Amino acid sequence: MSIEPVRIGLIGCGTISPAYLRAAATFDVLQFAGCADIDPAAAKRTEENFDVSAMSVDDLLVRDDVEVILNLTIPAAHAEVNLAAIEAGKHAYCEKPFGLDVAQGQRVLDAADAAGLRVGCAPDTFLGGGHQTVRGLIDDGAVGNPVAGTAFMMGSGHESWHPNPAFYYQPGGGPLFDMGPYYLTALVHALGPVRRVAAITSRGRDTRTIGSAPRRGESIQVEVDTHAAGTLEFVSGAVVTVAMSFDVRRHSNRFIEIHGVDASLSAPDPNGFGGAVRVSVGRDWEERPLTHGYTDNMRSIGLADMCVGIRTGREHRCDGRLAQHVLEIMAAFGRSSMEGRHVVLESRPARPAPLPKGLGHGELD
């Protein structure tokens, strides 16, 4: 089926933008019309490296030929830029997290609904071959009824490698808001929405020292908790233990495990698109072949899926309501820790539709 390309305007030409622009070439439905950044030099580099015209944010927003704003700004600006895009009459797709708090995310959803526009949000890694295979195995009953699970993302933080890591330790950062969306979105995709959260969070250090150029040796303040441990009860009844940390030097836990009444499943890194999927019905793990493609770094597949939805009228998978649910889960960790109680969630999004098996290069349905 031939689909007219959707013209995209990129706002935010930072570290993650090259991955989007490289992968976007896979999908004929995506056509970049321009790029902008608060740092004009960053936009100019993108123009030179990817042949996308650089301009100011204001000029990009008023262009009539731009239908969707791809918002790759820092977390603190996600909601603001999304709202500016919607006010300009454009659909918005942003990097995770969906906002700094639940109220921000809801304002974006309400504005989009009022304007009749779509909102999408990363991560889209669950659309890769690894987690699409996980979804298929669960839906086909390979583990029986899922009853339990674990999810671990633990490391020592990003200041050792990132050239400008301060925002990882400001509101919208920390291990939960930075890396949690990958794990939580994968879990909701596999198991459905979460009903309630019980958690404790902590902060290992009040300052961090940058270990990478150009700011090597500079001290930065830690404004958010850097370790979060909690339990999620899903609407389906499954209970999953989650730990997200920037305070751990080394660990040996698996990324995600889902345990059913008949078998256990080991899922790959949800911050990637491929990886090994294993099932155990006894003592040993058996690797299962991946049933879907898109196993390379395909950041932009969620954007492409939304653009196909714009042209065909079907729902898109990286929907703002899914991202808002994940944002509500993450906010519930802090509330539960501070208030010493379970937090019952208000949102109940549907699981995103799985991708069909056997899709070819650049195909979506």
QUISULHU-V44045 format. One record per backbone hydrogen bond with DSSP energy under -0.5 kcal/mol. CO is the residue of the C=O (numbers start at 1). NH is the residue of the N-H. Records with the same first field share a line. If there is no record, write none. Layout:
CO=NH / NH
//
This chain:
6=31
7=67 / 68
8=33 / 34
9=70
10=12 / 36
11=72
14=17 / 18
16=19 / 20
17=21
18=22
19=23
20=24
21=25
22=25
23=26
24=27
26=28
27=30
29=6
31=8
34=10
35=55
36=12
38=40
39=42 / 43
40=44
41=45
42=46
43=47
44=48
45=49
46=50
47=51
53=35
56=60
57=61
58=62
60=63
63=66
65=67
67=91
68=9 / 70
69=71 / 93
70=11 / 72
71=95
74=77 / 78
75=78
77=81
78=82
79=83
80=84
81=85
82=86
83=87
84=88
85=90
86=89
91=69
92=120
93=71
94=122
101=105
102=106
103=107
104=108
105=109
106=110
107=111
108=112
109=113
110=114
111=115
112=116 / 117
113=116
118=92
119=320
120=94
124=127
125=128
128=132
129=133
130=134
131=135
132=136
133=137
134=138
135=139
136=140
137=142
138=141
143=262 / 263
145=261
147=239
148=259
149=241
150=257
151=243
153=245
155=248
158=161 / 162
159=211 / 212
162=165
164=167
165=168
166=169
167=170
168=174
169=223
170=173
173=177
174=178
175=179 / 180
176=180
179=182 / 183
180=184
181=185
182=186
183=187
184=188
185=189
186=190
187=191
188=192
193=235
195=345
196=233
197=343
198=231
200=229
202=226 / 227
206=222
208=210 / 220
210=217
212=215
215=218
218=210
220=208
221=223
226=246
227=202
228=244
229=200
230=242
231=198
232=234 / 240
233=195 / 196
234=237
238=234
239=149
240=232
241=151
242=230
243=153
244=228
245=155
254=152
255=152
256=267
257=150
258=260 / 265
259=147 / 148
263=260
264=280
265=258 / 267
266=278
267=256
269=272
273=130
277=288
278=266
279=286
280=264
284=282
285=287
286=279
288=277
291=358
294=129
296=298
298=301
300=304
301=305
302=306
303=307
304=308
305=309
306=310
307=311
308=312
309=313
317=319
318=121
319=322 / 323
320=324
321=325
322=326
323=327
324=328
325=329
326=330
327=331
328=332
329=333
330=333 / 334
331=335
332=336
333=337
334=338
335=339
336=340 / 341
342=344
343=197
356=359
360=363
//
